[in-house]
Each structure stands twice: as structure tokens, then as C-alpha cells.
Amino acid sequence: MDGKDSAVLFALGSAHFRQGKYAAAVDYIKEGLKIKPNSTGAMFDLGNAYLMLRKFPAAIAEYEKAIAEDKKFWPAMNNIGLIKYETGEVDEAMRHWQSAAEVDPKAAEPRLAIAVALYAKGDREQGVSQGEAAIRLDSSYADIKFLKENLWGDRLLEDTQKLLATPKIRATIAQLQERSPRTQRPAPP
């Protein structure tokens, strides 16, 4: 077998993932990784499939492999944070999100996650301020459906809705929508 075979297996894994067939996605991606074991993207995708199956230790292990392969692969750092938040390890989640944000200062996702965690922990002013900055980087992150598609868990989504409902964040979202009327409007929190 060669690289083409691994690419086909990875593509099949991605297709099954999009269809919500996470166990099948795991099987295909694992087969592809047997052929091409150093594929950072495939490790990340496998972690995502495990995340959706709520197999958190397996997901974290795959994300850590992806980070070991590419020290600047911030999406894996970010997703470890998503898991840590869902399991109640908020400070640990924030540490991972901070690492992701340091790797890519323009990445809105870890910045919004940090803002939500700050807000939920009671640091309302800092949470709103950082949330506003994150949404200005990418207003897609003001959409709960978009966040869910990006694997945000129930606990984080619930806390995000509280932050997005604040008057200052709502005003920022409205202002951004006025500037780019063609962009899809985020669902109300």
C-alpha cells in the first residue's frame, strides 16, 4: 500500500465523520494511520472522532500525538481544552486555550473559549472584553450552531450563551452584522 491508499482511508474517515458515523470514522482513520503514521491532520481527525464518541482519554492521546508531530498545531491544543472544560477542569482547559492563542494570535476560537471560561468563573468584565475581541477577529464564533459544529460541548455552549447574551457582546455582534450584511447572522443566544 502507498500514500494514495492512506489518503483514501482518511477521506473515508472524514466522510463518515461528517455523517455522524464516528465509530466507522475511527476505523478508517486508524487504518490510514497504519500506512501513514505521521499524518498530523489524521491524528487530529481521529481525536475529533474519539471526542464525539466521548472517549476523552483516547481523544487527548491523539491530540497530543498531533502536537508532538507539529508543535504549532493549535487546533489540537484547543480541542484538549474543549475536553478539559467538559470534564470540569476549567483551569486546565484555559491553559490549553492560552497555548493555542499564543501559537496563533489571530485564532478566534481559543480566545472566545478563554473569555467564556473567565465569564463563567465570575470575571465578568474580563470575559466580556476578551469575548468582544474574539468575535471581532471572527464573528462566526458568535453563532452557537457554528460552535457546535466545531465540537464545543454542552457545558461550554451553555456558558457561551450566557456570555453572548450580555448587552456589550450583543451590541458588538449587531455592529459587525451592519458592517457586513452579506455574512450569515448568528443565531440569537
Beta strands, then each sheet from edge to edge (+ up, - down):
end
